[in-house]
Amino acid sequence: MSGFSSASLSRLDYDFTGFKASDGSRCKGKGVGPEPSAEAITDFGILYGELLQGLEDTPDEDKLKTAFSALAQALAELTQGQPSEEELAALPPRALAGFARWLMGELNPKGLASGMRRSPGTKTSVC
């Protein structure tokens, strides 16, 4: 049978156990995130855009730490604590940013259908 069904969408699986935290320990966090509401996606998209705008100038270390902390908190709110803010904050900065980009790609109504691969060179907007 072809067509659209719940099997057409990718689950919001995450596994952070392959990353090392800044203290050298393995990151925790593995599971399936819940489907966020349209309101939660919109709120996160606005905050994410504001965070990116705040980093347009050459950011200093304090500004980056503040931005990554705010990103971890916002992602935890979006995912209803699955993963938790602590699990997100323990990720290396590049992994945290990568998780945010991946999640927004999955939830972005302007993007390609969830679970499909993007063509090389396809730009992804925030929301």
DSSP file (Angstrom, degrees, kcal/mol; ACC not computed):
  #  RESIDUE AA STRUCTURE BP1 BP2  ACC     N-H-->O    O-->H-N    N-H-->O    O-->H-N    TCO  KAPPA ALPHA  PHI   PSI    X-CA   Y-CA   Z-CA
    1    1 A M              0   0    0      0, 0.0     2,-0.2     0, 0.0     0, 0.0   0.000 360.0 360.0 360.0 133.0    0.0    0.0    0.0
    2    2 A S        +     0   0    0      2,-0.0     2,-0.3     0, 0.0     0, 0.0  -0.634 360.0  72.3-109.2 173.2    1.3    3.4   -0.9
    3    3 A G  S    S-     0   0    0     -2,-0.2     2,-0.4     2,-0.0     0, 0.0  -0.748  84.5 -38.2 119.5-169.6    0.3    6.8    0.4
    4    4 A F        +     0   0    0     -2,-0.3     2,-0.3     3,-0.0    -2,-0.0  -0.786  63.2 142.7 -99.4 135.1    0.8    8.7    3.6
    5    5 A S    >   -     0   0    0     -2,-0.4     3,-2.0     1,-0.0     4,-0.4  -0.904  66.8 -83.0-152.3 179.6    0.6    7.1    7.0
    6    6 A S  G >  S+     0   0    0      1,-0.3     3,-1.1    -2,-0.3    -2,-0.0   0.792 125.7  63.8 -61.6 -25.9    2.2    7.3   10.4
    7    7 A A  G 3  S+     0   0    0      1,-0.2    -1,-0.3     3,-0.0     4,-0.1   0.644  88.5  71.0 -71.6 -13.4    5.0    5.1    9.0
    8    8 A S  G <  S+     0   0    0     -3,-2.0     2,-0.3     2,-0.1    -1,-0.2   0.709  89.0  73.5 -74.9 -20.1    5.8    7.9    6.5
    9    9 A L  S <  S-     0   0    0     -3,-1.1     2,-0.2    -4,-0.4   106,-0.1  -0.743  82.9-122.3 -99.6 142.1    7.3   10.0    9.3
   10   10 A S        -     0   0    0     -2,-0.3     2,-0.1    96,-0.1    -2,-0.1  -0.563  29.4-117.1 -75.3 142.3   10.6    9.5   11.0
   11   11 A R        -     0   0    0     -2,-0.2     2,-1.4     1,-0.1    -1,-0.1  -0.434  26.8-112.6 -71.3 157.0   10.5    9.1   14.8
   12   12 A L  E     +A   33   0A   0     21,-0.5    21,-2.9    -2,-0.1     2,-0.1  -0.409  54.5 168.3 -90.6  58.9   12.3   11.8   16.7
   13   13 A D  E     -A   32   0A   0     -2,-1.4     2,-0.3    19,-0.2    19,-0.2  -0.453  10.5-177.2 -72.6 142.5   15.0    9.4   17.9
   14   14 A Y  E     -A   31   0A   0     17,-2.6    17,-2.5    -2,-0.1     2,-0.3  -0.994  13.6-178.7-139.8 148.7   18.1   10.8   19.6
   15   15 A D  E     +A   30   0A   0     -2,-0.3     3,-0.3    15,-0.2    15,-0.2  -0.846   9.5 168.2-148.4 105.9   21.3    9.1   21.0
   16   16 A F    >   +     0   0    0     13,-3.4     3,-2.1    -2,-0.3    11,-0.4   0.411  52.8 101.6 -96.8   0.1   23.9   11.3   22.6
   17   17 A T  T 3  S+     0   0    0     12,-0.5    -1,-0.2     1,-0.3    10,-0.1   0.631  72.7  63.5 -67.5 -12.7   25.9    8.4   24.1
   18   18 A G  T 3  S+     0   0    0     -3,-0.3     2,-0.3     8,-0.1    -1,-0.3   0.488  90.6  84.6 -86.2  -2.9   28.5    8.6   21.4
   19   19 A F  S <  S-     0   0    0     -3,-2.1     8,-3.0     8,-0.1     2,-0.5  -0.740  72.8-133.6-102.4 148.4   29.6   12.1   22.4
   20   20 A K  B     -B   26   0B   0     -2,-0.3     6,-0.2     6,-0.2     5,-0.1  -0.850  19.9-134.2 -98.0 134.1   32.1   13.1   25.1
   21   21 A A    >   -     0   0    0      4,-3.3     3,-2.1    -2,-0.5    70,-0.1  -0.298  33.6 -97.4 -75.8 168.6   31.1   15.9   27.5
   22   22 A S  T 3  S+     0   0    0     68,-0.4    -1,-0.1     1,-0.3    69,-0.1   0.757 125.1  57.9 -62.2 -24.4   33.6   18.7   28.3
   23   23 A D  T 3  S-     0   0    0     67,-0.1    -1,-0.3     2,-0.1     3,-0.1   0.422 120.8-107.5 -85.9   3.0   34.6   16.8   31.5
   24   24 A G  S <  S+     0   0    0     -3,-2.1    -2,-0.1     1,-0.3     2,-0.1   0.249  81.5 121.3  93.1 -13.0   35.6   13.7   29.4
   25   25 A S  S    S-     0   0    0      1,-0.1    -4,-3.3    -5,-0.1    -1,-0.3  -0.336  72.7 -93.4 -77.8 165.0   32.6   11.6   30.5
   26   26 A R  B     -B   20   0B   0     -6,-0.2    -6,-0.2    -3,-0.1    -9,-0.1  -0.577  42.4-113.2 -76.4 140.2   30.2   10.1   28.0
   27   27 A C        -     0   0    0     -8,-3.0     2,-0.3   -11,-0.4    -8,-0.1  -0.397  29.2-140.5 -68.5 151.0   27.1   12.2   27.3
   28   28 A K        +     0   0    0     59,-0.1    62,-0.1    58,-0.1    63,-0.1  -0.701  50.6  96.1-107.1 163.5   23.8   10.7   28.4
   29   29 A G        +     0   0    0     -2,-0.3   -13,-3.4     1,-0.1   -12,-0.5   0.361  27.7 158.5 119.3 111.0   20.6   10.9   26.7
   30   30 A K  E     +A   15   0A   0    -15,-0.2     2,-0.3   -14,-0.1   -15,-0.2  -0.937  31.3  79.6-155.8 131.6   18.9    8.3   24.4
   31   31 A G  E    S-A   14   0A   0    -17,-2.5   -17,-2.6    -2,-0.3     2,-0.5  -0.991  73.0 -61.0 166.4-159.0   15.3    8.0   23.5
   32   32 A V  E     -A   13   0A   0     -2,-0.3   -19,-0.2   -19,-0.2    -2,-0.0  -0.988  42.9-137.6-125.5 121.9   12.5    9.2   21.3
   33   33 A G  E     -A   12   0A   0    -21,-2.9   -21,-0.5    -2,-0.5    47,-0.1  -0.463  25.2-110.8 -76.6 150.4   11.3   12.8   21.6
   34   34 A P        -     0   0    0      0, 0.0    -1,-0.1     0, 0.0    48,-0.1  -0.337  37.4 -93.1 -75.0 161.4    7.6   13.5   21.7
   35   35 A E        -     0   0    0     -2,-0.1     2,-0.1     1,-0.0    44,-0.0  -0.663  46.7-137.2 -74.3 117.4    5.8   15.3   18.8
   36   36 A P        -     0   0    0      0, 0.0    43,-0.1     0, 0.0    42,-0.1  -0.376  18.2-106.8 -75.7 156.9    5.9   19.0   19.7
   37   37 A S     >  -     0   0    0     41,-0.1     4,-2.2     1,-0.1     5,-0.2  -0.332  27.8-110.3 -75.0 162.6    2.8   21.2   19.2
   38   38 A A  H  > S+     0   0    0      1,-0.2     4,-2.4     2,-0.2     5,-0.2   0.880 120.9  53.7 -59.6 -38.7    2.7   23.8   16.4
   39   39 A E  H  > S+     0   0    0      2,-0.2     4,-2.7     1,-0.2    -1,-0.2   0.913 107.9  48.7 -63.8 -43.0    2.9   26.5   19.1
   40   40 A A  H  > S+     0   0    0      2,-0.2     4,-2.4     1,-0.2    -1,-0.2   0.891 111.7  49.7 -64.7 -39.4    6.0   25.0   20.6
   41   41 A I  H  X S+     0   0    0     -4,-2.2     4,-2.7     2,-0.2    -2,-0.2   0.924 112.3  47.7 -64.4 -44.4    7.7   24.8   17.1
   42   42 A T  H  X S+     0   0    0     -4,-2.4     4,-2.2     2,-0.2    -2,-0.2   0.931 112.1  49.1 -62.7 -46.7    6.8   28.4   16.4
   43   43 A D  H  X S+     0   0    0     -4,-2.7     4,-2.2     1,-0.2    -1,-0.2   0.914 113.6  46.7 -59.6 -43.9    8.1   29.6   19.7
   44   44 A F  H  X S+     0   0    0     -4,-2.4     4,-3.3     1,-0.2     5,-0.2   0.921 109.4  54.2 -65.7 -42.9   11.3   27.7   19.2
   45   45 A G  H  X S+     0   0    0     -4,-2.7     4,-2.1     1,-0.2    -1,-0.2   0.890 109.6  47.7 -58.3 -40.7   11.8   28.9   15.7
   46   46 A I  H  X S+     0   0    0     -4,-2.2     4,-2.1     2,-0.2    -1,-0.2   0.941 114.7  45.2 -65.3 -47.8   11.5   32.5   16.8
   47   47 A L  H  X S+     0   0    0     -4,-2.2     4,-2.6     2,-0.2    -2,-0.2   0.910 112.0  52.1 -62.9 -42.7   14.0   32.0   19.7
   48   48 A Y  H  X S+     0   0    0     -4,-3.3     4,-2.4     1,-0.2    -1,-0.2   0.912 109.7  49.6 -60.9 -43.8   16.4   30.1   17.4
   49   49 A G  H  X S+     0   0    0     -4,-2.1     4,-2.4    -5,-0.2    -1,-0.2   0.898 110.9  49.8 -61.4 -41.5   16.3   33.0   14.9
   50   50 A E  H  X S+     0   0    0     -4,-2.1     4,-2.1     2,-0.2    -2,-0.2   0.895 109.6  51.4 -65.4 -39.9   17.0   35.5   17.6
   51   51 A L  H  X S+     0   0    0     -4,-2.6     4,-0.6     2,-0.2    -2,-0.2   0.927 111.1  47.6 -61.8 -44.5   19.9   33.4   18.9
   52   52 A L  H >< S+     0   0    0     -4,-2.4     3,-1.0     1,-0.2    -2,-0.2   0.903 110.6  51.5 -64.5 -41.2   21.4   33.3   15.4
   53   53 A Q  H >< S+     0   0    0     -4,-2.4     3,-1.6     1,-0.3     4,-0.3   0.889 105.0  56.9 -62.2 -38.3   20.9   37.0   14.9
   54   54 A G  H 3< S+     0   0    0     -4,-2.1    -1,-0.3     1,-0.3    -2,-0.2   0.672 107.2  49.7 -66.8 -16.2   22.7   37.7   18.2
   55   55 A L  T << S+     0   0    0     -3,-1.0    -1,-0.3    -4,-0.6    -2,-0.2   0.259  78.1 102.4-105.6  11.0   25.7   35.8   16.9
   56   56 A E  S <  S+     0   0    0     -3,-1.6    -1,-0.1     2,-0.1    -2,-0.1   0.905  75.2  60.8 -63.7 -41.8   26.0   37.6   13.5
   57   57 A D  S    S-     0   0    0     -4,-0.3     0, 0.0    -3,-0.2     0, 0.0  -0.362 119.3 -74.0 -74.6 166.0   28.9   39.7   14.7
   58   58 A T        -     0   0    0     -2,-0.1    -1,-0.1     1,-0.1     2,-0.1  -0.484  61.3-141.7 -63.2 110.7   32.0   37.9   15.8
   59   59 A P        -     0   0    0      0, 0.0     2,-0.1     0, 0.0    -4,-0.1  -0.449   4.6-135.4 -79.8 149.1   30.9   36.5   19.1
   60   60 A D     >  -     0   0    0     -2,-0.1     4,-2.2     1,-0.1     5,-0.2  -0.449  34.1 -96.1 -90.9 174.0   33.2   36.3   22.1
   61   61 A E  H  > S+     0   0    0      1,-0.2     4,-2.5     2,-0.2     5,-0.2   0.878 123.5  50.3 -60.6 -41.2   33.4   33.3   24.4
   62   62 A D  H  > S+     0   0    0      1,-0.2     4,-2.4     2,-0.2    -1,-0.2   0.904 110.1  50.5 -64.8 -41.1   30.9   34.5   26.9
   63   63 A K  H  > S+     0   0    0      1,-0.2     4,-2.2     2,-0.2    -1,-0.2   0.895 111.6  48.5 -64.3 -39.7   28.4   35.3   24.2
   64   64 A L  H  X S+     0   0    0     -4,-2.2     4,-2.8     2,-0.2     5,-0.2   0.923 110.6  49.9 -65.9 -44.4   28.8   31.8   22.8
   65   65 A K  H  X S+     0   0    0     -4,-2.5     4,-2.2     1,-0.2    -2,-0.2   0.915 112.3  48.2 -60.3 -43.0   28.4   30.1   26.2
   66   66 A T  H  X S+     0   0    0     -4,-2.4     4,-2.4     2,-0.2    -1,-0.2   0.910 112.1  49.5 -63.2 -42.7   25.2   32.2   26.8
   67   67 A A  H  X S+     0   0    0     -4,-2.2     4,-2.4     2,-0.2    -2,-0.2   0.918 111.9  47.1 -64.9 -44.2   23.8   31.3   23.4
   68   68 A F  H  X S+     0   0    0     -4,-2.8     4,-2.3     2,-0.2    -1,-0.2   0.873 111.8  51.1 -67.3 -35.5   24.5   27.6   23.8
   69   69 A S  H  X S+     0   0    0     -4,-2.2     4,-2.1    -5,-0.2    -2,-0.2   0.925 112.1  46.6 -64.2 -44.5   23.0   27.6   27.3
   70   70 A A  H  X S+     0   0    0     -4,-2.4     4,-2.6     1,-0.2    -2,-0.2   0.871 111.1  53.0 -65.2 -36.7   19.9   29.3   25.9
   71   71 A L  H  X S+     0   0    0     -4,-2.4     4,-2.7     2,-0.2     5,-0.2   0.923 108.3  49.3 -64.8 -44.3   19.7   26.9   23.0
   72   72 A A  H  X S+     0   0    0     -4,-2.3     4,-2.2     1,-0.2    -2,-0.2   0.914 113.0  47.7 -60.3 -43.3   19.9   23.8   25.4
   73   73 A Q  H  X S+     0   0    0     -4,-2.1     4,-1.9     2,-0.2    -2,-0.2   0.924 113.3  47.3 -64.2 -44.8   17.1   25.3   27.5
   74   74 A A  H  X S+     0   0    0     -4,-2.6     4,-2.4     1,-0.2    -2,-0.2   0.889 111.7  50.2 -65.9 -39.5   14.9   26.1   24.5
   75   75 A L  H  X S+     0   0    0     -4,-2.7     4,-2.6     2,-0.2    -1,-0.2   0.904 108.6  52.6 -65.1 -40.2   15.4   22.7   23.0
   76   76 A A  H  <>S+     0   0    0     -4,-2.2     5,-2.8    -5,-0.2     6,-0.3   0.890 110.7  47.9 -62.9 -38.4   14.5   21.0   26.3
   77   77 A E  H ><5S+     0   0    0     -4,-1.9     3,-1.1     3,-0.2    -2,-0.2   0.924 112.0  49.5 -66.3 -43.6   11.3   23.1   26.3
   78   78 A L  H 3<5S+     0   0    0     -4,-2.4    -2,-0.2     1,-0.2    -1,-0.2   0.893 115.8  42.5 -60.8 -40.7   10.5   22.2   22.7
   79   79 A T  T ><5S-     0   0    0     -4,-2.6     3,-1.4     4,-0.2    -1,-0.2   0.299 110.2-120.3 -92.4   9.8   11.1   18.4   23.4
   80   80 A Q  T < 5S-     0   0    0     -3,-1.1    -3,-0.2     1,-0.3    -4,-0.1   0.851  75.4 -50.2  54.3  37.7    9.2   18.5   26.7
   81   81 A G  T 3 <S+     0   0    0     -5,-2.8    -1,-0.3     2,-0.3     3,-0.1   0.583 101.7 135.1  81.2  10.8   12.3   17.3   28.5
   82   82 A Q  S <  S+     0   0    0     -3,-1.4     2,-0.2     1,-0.4    -1,-0.1  -0.745  87.9  22.9-127.7  84.7   13.1   14.4   26.2
   83   83 A P  S    S-     0   0    0      0, 0.0    -1,-0.4     0, 0.0    -2,-0.3   0.388 112.3-131.0 -81.6 162.0   16.1   15.0   26.0
   84   84 A S     >  -     0   0    0     -2,-0.2     4,-2.3    -3,-0.1     5,-0.2  -0.307  18.2-110.7 -79.1 164.1   16.5   17.0   29.2
   85   85 A E  H  > S+     0   0    0      1,-0.2     4,-3.0     2,-0.2     5,-0.2   0.889 120.1  53.4 -60.4 -39.2   18.2   20.4   29.4
   86   86 A E  H  > S+     0   0    0      2,-0.2     4,-1.4     1,-0.2    -1,-0.2   0.909 109.0  48.0 -63.8 -42.3   21.1   18.7   31.4
   87   87 A E  H  4 S+     0   0    0      1,-0.2     4,-0.5     2,-0.2    -1,-0.2   0.907 115.7  45.0 -64.6 -41.1   21.6   16.1   28.6
   88   88 A L  H >< S+     0   0    0     -4,-2.3     3,-1.2     1,-0.2    -2,-0.2   0.912 110.3  53.3 -68.5 -42.9   21.6   18.8   26.0
   89   89 A A  H 3< S+     0   0    0     -4,-3.0    -1,-0.2     1,-0.3    -2,-0.2   0.766 102.7  59.6 -65.3 -25.5   23.9   21.2   27.9
   90   90 A A  T 3< S+     0   0    0     -4,-1.4   -68,-0.4    -5,-0.2    -1,-0.3   0.667  85.3 100.9 -76.6 -16.5   26.5   18.4   28.3
   91   91 A L  S <  S-     0   0    0     -3,-1.2   -70,-0.1    -4,-0.5   -69,-0.1  -0.353  86.9-101.5 -68.0 147.4   26.8   18.0   24.5
   92   92 A P    >>  -     0   0    0      0, 0.0     4,-2.4     0, 0.0     3,-0.5  -0.384  40.4-107.5 -60.1 149.8   29.8   19.6   22.8
   93   93 A P  H 3> S+     0   0    0      0, 0.0     4,-2.6     0, 0.0     5,-0.2   0.870 118.7  50.7 -51.6 -43.9   28.7   22.9   21.1
   94   94 A R  H 3> S+     0   0    0      1,-0.2     4,-2.2     2,-0.2     5,-0.1   0.887 111.4  48.3 -64.3 -37.7   28.9   21.5   17.6
   95   95 A A  H <> S+     0   0    0     -3,-0.5     4,-2.5     2,-0.2    -1,-0.2   0.896 111.0  50.5 -68.9 -39.9   26.8   18.4   18.5
   96   96 A L  H  X S+     0   0    0     -4,-2.4     4,-2.2     2,-0.2    -2,-0.2   0.933 112.8  46.2 -62.4 -45.9   24.2   20.7   20.3
   97   97 A A  H  X S+     0   0    0     -4,-2.6     4,-2.4    -5,-0.2    -2,-0.2   0.893 112.3  51.8 -63.5 -39.2   24.0   22.9   17.2
   98   98 A G  H  X S+     0   0    0     -4,-2.2     4,-2.6    -5,-0.2    -2,-0.2   0.900 108.6  50.1 -64.1 -41.2   23.8   19.8   15.0
   99   99 A F  H  X S+     0   0    0     -4,-2.5     4,-2.9     2,-0.2     5,-0.2   0.921 110.6  50.4 -62.7 -43.2   20.9   18.4   17.0
  100  100 A A  H  X S+     0   0    0     -4,-2.2     4,-2.5     1,-0.2     5,-0.2   0.927 112.2  46.8 -61.2 -45.2   19.1   21.7   16.8
  101  101 A R  H  X S+     0   0    0     -4,-2.4     4,-2.1     2,-0.2    -2,-0.2   0.919 113.7  48.5 -63.1 -43.3   19.5   21.8   13.0
  102  102 A W  H  X S+     0   0    0     -4,-2.6     4,-1.9     2,-0.2    -2,-0.2   0.940 112.7  47.5 -62.1 -46.9   18.4   18.2   12.6
  103  103 A L  H  X S+     0   0    0     -4,-2.9     4,-1.8     1,-0.2    -2,-0.2   0.921 111.9  49.0 -63.0 -44.2   15.4   18.7   14.8
  104  104 A M  H  X S+     0   0    0     -4,-2.5     4,-1.7     1,-0.2    -1,-0.2   0.864 108.6  54.9 -64.7 -34.0   14.3   21.9   13.0
  105  105 A G  H  < S+     0   0    0     -4,-2.1    -1,-0.2    -5,-0.2    -2,-0.2   0.876 109.3  47.6 -63.5 -37.0   14.7   20.1    9.7
  106  106 A E  H  < S+     0   0    0     -4,-1.9    -2,-0.2     1,-0.2    -1,-0.2   0.827 121.3  35.9 -71.0 -32.0   12.4   17.4   10.9
  107  107 A L  H  < S+     0   0    0     -4,-1.8    -2,-0.2    -5,-0.2    -1,-0.2   0.542  85.4 116.9-100.4  -8.8    9.8   19.9   12.1
  108  108 A N    ><  -     0   0    0     -4,-1.7     3,-0.9    -5,-0.2    19,-0.1  -0.471  48.1-161.2 -70.6 114.8   10.1   22.6    9.4
  109  109 A P  T 3  S+     0   0    0      0, 0.0    -1,-0.2     0, 0.0    18,-0.1   0.713  92.4  53.1 -69.3 -18.2    6.9   23.0    7.5
  110  110 A K  T 3  S+     0   0    0     15,-0.1     3,-0.1    16,-0.1    -2,-0.1   0.637  99.8  80.9 -87.3 -14.7    8.7   24.8    4.7
  111  111 A G  S <  S-     0   0    0     -3,-0.9     3,-0.1     1,-0.2    13,-0.1  -0.051  94.5 -72.0 -82.7-175.4   11.3   22.0    4.3
  112  112 A L  S    S-     0   0    0      1,-0.2    -1,-0.2     4,-0.1     3,-0.1  -0.283  70.2 -71.4 -70.2 163.7   11.1   18.7    2.6
  113  113 A A    >   -     0   0    0      1,-0.1     3,-1.9     4,-0.1    -1,-0.2  -0.259  63.3 -91.9 -57.9 142.8    9.0   15.9    4.0
  114  114 A S  T 3  S+     0   0    0      1,-0.3    -1,-0.1    -8,-0.2     3,-0.1  -0.271 111.8  24.9 -56.6 137.5   10.4   14.3    7.1
  115  115 A G  T 3  S+     0   0    0      1,-0.3     2,-0.3  -106,-0.1    -1,-0.3   0.313  94.8 116.1  90.5  -9.2   12.6   11.4    6.5
  116  116 A M    <   -     0   0    0     -3,-1.9    -1,-0.3    -4,-0.0     2,-0.3  -0.672  67.6-117.0 -92.1 149.1   13.6   12.4    3.0
  117  117 A R        -     0   0    0     -2,-0.3     2,-0.2    -3,-0.1    -4,-0.1  -0.629  25.8-126.0 -83.0 142.0   17.1   13.3    2.1
  118  118 A R        -     0   0    0     -2,-0.3     3,-0.1     1,-0.1    -1,-0.0  -0.594  25.4-111.8 -82.7 147.5   17.9   16.8    0.9
  119  119 A S    >   -     0   0    0     -2,-0.2     3,-2.2     1,-0.1    -1,-0.1  -0.485  46.6 -86.7 -71.7 149.4   19.7   17.4   -2.3
  120  120 A P  T 3  S+     0   0    0      0, 0.0    -1,-0.1     0, 0.0     3,-0.1  -0.330 117.5  23.8 -56.2 137.6   23.2   18.7   -2.1
  121  121 A G  T 3  S+     0   0    0      1,-0.3     2,-0.4    -3,-0.1    -2,-0.0   0.373  84.5 141.7  87.5  -4.6   23.1   22.5   -1.9
  122  122 A T    <   -     0   0    0     -3,-2.2    -1,-0.3     1,-0.0     2,-0.3  -0.576  46.0-138.0 -72.2 126.4   19.5   22.6   -0.6
  123  123 A K        -     0   0    0     -2,-0.4     2,-0.5    -3,-0.1    -1,-0.0  -0.631   9.1-146.0 -85.8 143.8   19.3   25.4    2.0
  124  124 A T        -     0   0    0     -2,-0.3     2,-0.2   -13,-0.1   -19,-0.1  -0.945   9.4-154.1-111.8 124.3   17.3   24.9    5.2
  125  125 A S        -     0   0    0     -2,-0.5   -15,-0.1     1,-0.1   -14,-0.1  -0.540  22.0-120.7 -90.7 164.7   15.5   27.8    6.7
  126  126 A V              0   0    0     -2,-0.2    -1,-0.1     1,-0.1   -80,-0.1   0.952 360.0 360.0 -71.3 -49.7   14.7   27.9   10.4
  127  127 A C              0   0    0    -19,-0.1   -81,-0.1   -82,-0.1   -82,-0.1   0.329 360.0 360.0-163.7 360.0   10.9   28.1   10.2
